[in-house]
Amino acid sequence: MAPRKASDAAKPLDLTLLTEGMKLRASSDGIFYTAEVVAVSASKKRAKAPVKVHFLGYSAEYDEWVGADRLRSKVLRQDGVSSKVDGRQDGRKAAKSKEKKLERTPTEFDPYLQNRVNAQTLTQYIIESTKGDKQLAMLMNAIQHASKVVSNSIEKAGPAGLYGLAGNANATGDDVKKLDIIADDIWVECLSRSGVCGLLVSEEQEEAVVVEDEALRGPFCVAFDPLDGSSNIDCNVSVGSIFSVYRRQSPADKACTQADILRPGTEIIVAGYCMYGAATELVITYGKGVFRFALDTSIGEFLYVEHMKIPQDGGKKIYSCNEGNLHSWDQPIKDFVKDCKSSGYAARYVGSMVSDVHRTLLYGGVFVYPADKKSKKGKLRVLYEGYPMAMITEQAGGMASTGMFLGKIGRILEVVPEHIHDRCPIIMGGERDVSKVLKLYA
């Protein structure tokens, strides 16, 4: 090949033509993305990478200093010659044209596509977080499978004619919907067939389900509400599943007993909930932080969203309670609600515990479901509503209290249940607001 003439060399690019905020294309790992100019440096130390760019759709931590060879912009074209620094001449236009056709044009959807490929899946998280405990990994995969199947059943409930009452009441006296029965069947089947559960407690069943088959019996006891907030299901309001997991204490060669699960919430090893709404989200804690995953239905996987923390300053001023029962509450709760109304708080109440607590975790505020004159212990069940939500709330940096209950103020997780469907009052949310309620009992 003949040596290149001096006149053939690529002219140096005038990067001063680039201005802050200008849109262009910048490459990362060989792929060009839409970006904007953050800064252009004239420093000699930045001679090889003088332009700082921000990749649109990504956070600032992905900003990068790049050289001209990684930039594409009409502003950088001189005398009809491309800004590529490889010194290609007009005689090779055909090759460049072919290369341009093969080059994928970046779009604003690139961050979305990249997240679907690069995000950690729930399955990967389970494998890492269970630290070699194969039985716990099996249990968590059974729970995510049950959540996916329930989500799919809810999505198809309308066309399949599954709205409406089933015509009977559950173990706690609530009217049962058709989807309650379906969700309960799904959870019981998924967990009992996982081979790692010894005892199951469901809101929909009066007695605990004991796994008698030694080949299918395992070390875990799981309490769950298969479809919390199902009274809202017919009007397409968000509902959810809630669960808590204990490790059995009785001998492994015998069937579990209720004593294996009638223990304080401080002994729970895993808690979580799955919310079925505009998106299906699964929230999990092993007692070391709270982690949020969203279901991508097109690939059938829960993908990592974030490490959840209640805002440190208490977040938005929101109180959530069923004020229709106000007349039956004790005076401190009445005073708190009255204070909220006069101090700029907003009232938000869905009527589905999963939805109300999920919002409280993300936005801040407080969720209150106290005891009243009719329900001396409150209405929410300890094992599969109070405990798991309290554990999640505390792990997210909040507080979860019973208020004045059985003569004292205490943590929900320290309540000792008397039977599998026992109840307790609920006051949970950010420390700012829960503390306000508790001070009124002083």
C-alpha positions in Angstrom: 0.0 0.0 0.0 1.4 3.4 -0.9 2.3 5.7 2.0 -0.3 8.3 2.8 0.4 11.8 1.6 0.6 14.6 4.1 -2.5 16.1 2.5 -4.4 12.9 3.1 -4.0 13.0 6.9 -7.2 13.7 8.9 -7.5 17.3 9.9 -7.6 17.9 13.7 -11.1 18.3 14.9 -12.3 21.6 16.3 -14.0 20.5 19.5 -14.7 24.1 20.5 -17.7 23.7 18.2 -19.3 21.5 20.8 -21.4 23.3 23.4 -22.9 22.2 26.7 -26.2 20.4 26.2 -25.6 19.6 22.5 -27.0 16.2 21.4 -24.7 13.8 19.6 -23.9 10.1 19.6 -21.2 8.6 21.8 -19.9 5.0 21.9 -19.7 2.7 25.0 -18.4 -0.8 24.6 -18.5 -0.4 20.8 -22.2 0.6 20.7 -23.3 4.2 20.0 -25.9 5.8 22.3 -27.7 9.1 22.3 -25.8 11.5 24.6 -25.4 15.2 25.3 -22.3 17.2 25.9 -21.6 18.0 29.6 -18.2 19.8 29.2 -15.3 20.3 26.8 -11.8 20.5 28.4 -8.8 22.4 26.9 -6.5 20.9 29.5 -3.5 18.9 28.2 -4.3 16.2 30.7 -7.6 15.7 28.9 -6.0 15.7 25.4 -7.0 12.1 24.7 -10.5 12.4 26.1 -11.5 16.1 26.2 -15.3 15.7 26.0 -17.5 14.7 28.9 -20.8 13.2 27.8 -24.0 12.2 29.6 -25.7 9.1 28.1 -29.5 9.9 27.9 -31.7 7.7 30.1 -28.8 6.8 32.5 -27.8 8.3 35.8 -24.9 10.7 36.1 -22.6 8.0 37.4 -22.4 6.8 33.8 -21.1 10.1 32.5 -17.7 9.6 30.8 -14.8 11.6 29.3 -14.3 10.5 25.7 -12.1 11.2 22.7 -13.2 12.4 19.3 -13.0 8.8 17.9 -15.9 7.9 20.1 -18.2 10.8 18.9 -20.5 11.2 16.0 -22.0 14.6 15.1 -22.5 16.7 12.0 -20.8 19.6 13.9 -17.5 17.6 13.8 -17.5 17.0 10.0 -15.0 19.1 8.1 -14.9 19.5 4.3 -17.1 16.5 3.8 -14.7 14.2 5.7 -16.1 12.2 8.6 -14.8 12.9 12.1 -13.5 9.4 12.4 -9.8 9.6 13.2 -8.8 6.6 11.2 -7.8 8.8 8.2 -10.0 7.0 5.7 -10.1 8.8 2.3 -12.9 9.5 -0.1 -11.7 6.5 -2.2 -13.1 4.3 0.6 -16.6 5.8 0.7 -18.2 2.5 -0.4 -16.7 0.6 2.6 -17.8 3.4 4.9 -21.3 3.4 3.5 -21.5 -0.3 4.1 -20.2 0.1 7.7 -22.8 2.8 8.3 -25.6 0.5 7.3 -24.4 -2.1 9.8 -24.1 0.4 12.6 -27.2 0.3 14.8 -28.7 3.8 15.3 -29.2 4.5 19.0 -32.6 5.4 20.3 -34.2 6.7 23.5 -35.2 3.1 24.3 -31.6 1.9 24.7 -31.6 2.3 28.5 -34.8 0.2 28.7 -33.4 -2.5 26.5 -30.0 -2.5 28.4 -31.8 -2.8 31.7 -33.7 -5.9 30.6 -30.5 -7.5 29.6 -28.2 -6.4 32.4 -30.6 -6.3 35.4 -30.2 -8.9 38.1 -33.1 -11.4 38.0 -34.9 -12.6 41.2 -33.6 -16.2 40.5 -30.0 -14.9 40.5 -30.7 -12.9 43.7 -32.1 -16.0 45.4 -29.0 -18.1 44.5 -26.7 -15.4 45.8 -28.7 -14.5 48.9 -29.4 -18.0 50.2 -25.6 -18.6 50.4 -25.7 -22.3 49.4 -28.8 -23.2 51.3 -30.5 -25.2 48.6 -33.7 -25.8 50.5 -34.2 -22.1 51.1 -33.5 -21.4 47.4 -36.1 -24.0 46.5 -38.6 -22.4 48.8 -38.0 -18.9 47.4 -38.3 -20.1 43.8 -41.6 -21.8 44.8 -42.8 -18.5 46.2 -41.8 -16.5 43.1 -43.5 -19.2 40.9 -46.8 -18.9 43.0 -46.7 -15.1 42.6 -46.3 -15.4 38.8 -49.2 -17.8 38.5 -51.5 -15.7 40.8 -50.6 -12.6 38.8 -51.6 -14.4 35.5 -54.9 -15.6 37.1 -55.8 -12.1 38.1 -54.9 -10.7 34.7 -57.3 -13.2 33.1 -60.0 -13.1 35.7 -62.4 -10.8 33.9 -62.6 -12.7 30.6 -62.6 -16.0 32.4 -65.6 -15.0 34.6 -63.7 -15.3 37.9 -65.0 -12.1 39.5 -67.5 -12.3 42.3 -68.1 -14.2 45.5 -67.6 -17.9 45.9 -70.5 -18.1 48.3 -68.8 -18.9 51.6 -66.6 -17.4 54.3 -63.0 -18.0 55.2 -61.4 -19.0 58.5 -61.5 -15.4 59.8 -65.1 -14.7 58.8 -64.5 -12.7 55.6 -66.5 -13.3 52.4 -64.6 -15.4 50.0 -64.1 -14.4 46.4 -63.5 -16.9 43.6 -60.0 -15.6 43.2 -59.4 -16.1 46.9 -59.9 -19.9 46.4 -57.8 -19.9 43.2 -54.9 -18.0 44.8 -55.0 -20.3 47.9 -54.9 -23.4 45.8 -51.9 -22.0 43.8 -49.9 -21.1 46.9 -50.7 -24.4 48.7 -49.8 -26.5 45.7 -46.6 -24.6 44.9 -45.3 -24.7 48.5 -46.4 -28.3 49.4 -44.9 -29.7 46.2 -41.6 -27.8 46.7 -40.4 -30.6 49.0 -39.1 -28.1 51.6 -42.2 -27.2 53.6 -43.5 -29.0 56.6 -46.5 -26.8 57.6 -48.6 -24.1 55.9 -51.0 -21.6 57.3 -53.3 -19.8 55.0 -55.9 -17.1 55.7 -58.4 -19.1 53.6 -58.1 -22.3 55.7 -59.3 -22.8 59.2 -56.6 -25.4 60.1 -52.9 -25.5 59.3 -51.9 -27.7 56.3 -49.4 -30.3 57.6 -47.2 -32.0 55.0 -47.4 -35.7 56.2 -45.5 -37.3 53.3 -41.9 -37.7 54.5 -40.6 -37.5 50.9 -42.1 -34.0 50.5 -41.6 -32.7 54.0 -39.0 -30.0 54.7 -37.7 -27.6 57.3 -39.8 -24.6 56.7 -43.2 -23.4 58.0 -44.9 -20.7 55.9 -47.8 -18.4 56.8 -49.5 -16.5 53.9 -52.4 -14.5 52.9 -52.8 -15.7 49.2 -54.8 -12.6 48.2 -54.8 -9.7 50.5 -57.4 -7.0 49.7 -59.5 -9.3 47.6 -62.6 -7.3 48.4 -61.2 -4.8 45.9 -60.5 -7.3 43.1 -63.8 -6.9 41.2 -63.1 -3.2 40.7 -59.5 -3.8 39.5 -57.8 -2.2 42.5 -54.3 -3.4 43.5 -54.2 -6.5 45.7 -51.4 -8.8 46.8 -50.0 -11.9 48.6 -48.1 -11.7 51.9 -45.9 -14.3 53.5 -43.6 -15.1 56.4 -41.3 -18.0 56.8 -40.1 -19.9 59.9 -37.6 -22.7 60.3 -39.2 -25.6 62.2 -38.0 -26.5 65.7 -39.6 -29.9 66.1 -37.7 -33.1 65.2 -37.2 -33.5 61.4 -38.3 -37.1 61.4 -41.8 -36.2 62.6 -44.6 -34.1 61.1 -44.6 -30.4 62.1 -47.0 -29.1 64.7 -48.6 -25.6 65.2 -46.0 -24.9 67.8 -43.4 -24.7 65.0 -45.2 -21.5 63.7 -46.8 -20.0 66.8 -43.7 -18.0 67.6 -42.8 -14.3 67.8 -42.1 -12.5 64.6 -38.5 -11.9 65.7 -37.8 -15.6 64.7 -39.0 -15.1 61.1 -36.2 -15.8 58.6 -37.8 -14.4 55.4 -40.8 -12.1 54.8 -42.2 -10.5 51.8 -45.2 -9.6 49.7 -46.2 -9.6 46.0 -48.4 -6.7 44.8 -50.6 -7.2 41.7 -51.4 -3.8 40.2 -50.3 -1.8 37.2 -47.2 -4.0 37.5 -46.5 -7.1 39.5 -43.8 -6.4 42.2 -42.2 -8.8 44.7 -40.6 -7.3 47.8 -38.4 -9.5 50.0 -36.3 -9.3 53.2 -34.1 -11.8 54.8 -33.6 -9.5 57.8 -30.8 -7.5 56.1 -32.5 -4.9 53.9 -35.5 -4.8 51.7 -35.3 -5.6 48.0 -37.8 -4.8 45.3 -38.3 -6.7 42.0 -40.8 -6.1 39.1 -42.1 -8.8 36.8 -41.3 -8.5 33.1 -44.1 -10.6 31.7 -42.5 -10.8 28.2 -39.6 -12.8 29.6 -41.3 -14.2 32.7 -38.7 -12.9 35.1 -38.7 -10.6 38.1 -36.0 -8.0 37.6 -34.3 -6.1 40.4 -35.6 -2.5 40.9 -34.1 -1.1 44.0 -33.0 -1.5 47.7 -36.1 0.0 49.4 -35.7 2.6 52.3 -38.3 4.7 53.9 -37.3 8.4 53.4 -35.1 9.4 56.4 -37.0 12.6 57.0 -40.3 10.7 57.1 -41.2 11.5 53.5 -44.5 12.8 52.4 -47.1 13.8 55.1 -49.6 11.0 54.5 -51.8 9.1 56.9 -53.6 6.0 55.8 -56.5 4.5 57.8 -60.2 3.6 57.5 -61.8 6.7 59.0 -65.2 5.0 58.9 -64.2 3.3 62.1 -63.0 6.5 63.8 -65.8 6.5 66.4 -64.7 3.1 67.7 -61.0 3.9 68.2 -59.2 4.9 71.4 -58.6 8.6 72.1 -54.9 8.8 71.1 -55.7 7.5 67.6 -58.6 9.9 67.3 -56.3 12.8 68.4 -53.6 11.8 65.9 -56.0 11.7 63.0 -57.4 15.1 64.1 -53.9 16.5 64.3 -53.1 15.2 60.8 -56.1 17.0 59.3 -55.1 20.3 60.9 -51.4 20.1 60.0 -51.4 19.6 56.2 -51.4 15.8 56.0 -53.1 14.0 53.1 -55.3 11.0 53.6 -54.6 8.0 51.3 -56.4 4.7 51.9 -56.8 1.9 49.3 -58.2 -0.8 51.6 -55.6 -3.3 50.5 -52.8 -3.6 53.1 -50.2 -4.5 50.5 -51.0 -1.4 48.5 -51.1 1.0 51.5 -47.9 -0.3 53.1 -46.1 -0.4 49.7 -46.9 3.3 49.2 -45.9 4.1 52.8 -42.5 2.4 52.2 -41.8 4.3 49.0 -43.3 7.8 49.9 -43.3 7.9 53.7 -46.1 8.6 56.1 -47.9 6.1 58.4 -50.4 3.2 58.0 -52.8 2.7 60.9 -55.2 -0.2 61.5 -55.9 0.0 65.3 -58.1 -2.1 67.5 -61.7 -0.8 68.0 -64.7 -1.5 70.2 -65.9 -4.3 68.0 -62.5 -5.9 67.3 -60.5 -5.7 70.5 -57.4 -7.1 68.9 -57.8 -5.2 65.6 -58.6 -6.9 62.4 -55.3 -7.8 60.7 -53.9 -11.2 61.4 -50.5 -11.5 63.1 -48.8 -14.4 61.3 -49.4 -13.5 57.7 -50.1 -9.7 57.8 -48.7 -8.1 60.9 -45.4 -9.9 61.2 -44.2 -9.9 57.6 -45.2 -6.2 57.0 -43.6 -5.2 60.3 -40.4 -7.0 59.5 -40.3 -5.3 56.1 -41.1 -1.9 57.5 -38.4 -2.1 60.2 -35.8 -3.4 57.7 -36.6 -0.4 55.5 -35.8 1.9 58.3 -39.3 2.4 59.8 -41.2 1.5 62.9 -44.0 -1.1 63.4 -45.9 -0.9 66.7 -49.2 -2.3 68.1 -49.9 1.0 70.0 -51.5 0.3 73.4 -52.2 -3.5 73.2 -52.8 -5.9 76.1 -51.8 -3.2 78.6 -48.5 -2.1 77.0 -47.0 -0.5 73.9 -44.8 -2.8 72.0 -43.4 -4.0 68.7 -45.6 -6.0 66.4 -42.8 -8.5 65.9 -42.7 -9.3 69.7 -46.4 -10.2 69.9 -46.9 -13.9 70.8 -49.8 -15.4 68.8 -52.3 -17.6 70.7 -53.6 -19.3 67.5 -52.8 -19.4 63.8 -55.4 -16.7 62.9 -54.7 -14.4 65.9 -54.8 -10.7 65.3 -53.1 -7.5 66.5 -53.4 -3.7 66.0 -51.1 -2.1 63.4 -49.3 1.2 63.4 -46.4 1.2 60.9 -44.4 3.6 58.8 -41.7 6.2 59.2 -40.3 7.0 62.6 -41.5 10.6 62.4 -45.2 9.7 62.3 -45.2 6.4 64.3 -43.5 8.2 67.2 -46.2 10.9 67.1 -48.9 8.3 67.6 -47.1 6.6 70.4 -46.3 9.8 72.3 -50.1 10.4 72.5 -50.3 7.3 74.7 -47.9 8.8 77.3 
